[in-house]
Amino acid sequence: QAQLVESGGGSVQAGGSLRLSCAASGRTFSNHIVGWFRQTPGIDREFVAAIRWNTGTTKYTDSVKGRITISSDNATNIMYLEMNSLKPADTAIYYCAAQIGTVVRPAPGHYHFWGQGTPVTVPS
């Protein structure tokens, strides 16, 4: 079965940077859409970014455009989320997820493979 494992979370001061990693295994993800979501208690799971693995087509939520870059490495089967200029509002548990398809979709219901999450904290 396909598995996704996130890493790289932690605490970083406002304005700092962090790179999250999502290691994919169990199958090839070349025909998948892989994305990042985040969740804070009391708030619905929010789409952050996604990438079509084999083409590099990306999609970002408006709140992170210009500060976050998503990428994939076919040689290592690792997907990254490079985060810069972090804000306290970015504090959340970040999850990576994947769906079989060719269209980048922001709704979490379209994604059927999920990691366990990695926490990111940006103190005020």
Protein Blocks (a to p, Z undefined) as FASTA:
>chain_A
ZZdddehiacddehiacddddddehiacklcccddddddehiacddfbdcdfknopacdd
fklgojaccdddfklopacdddehiafklgccddddddedjbdcfbfklpcbdcebjadd
ddZZ
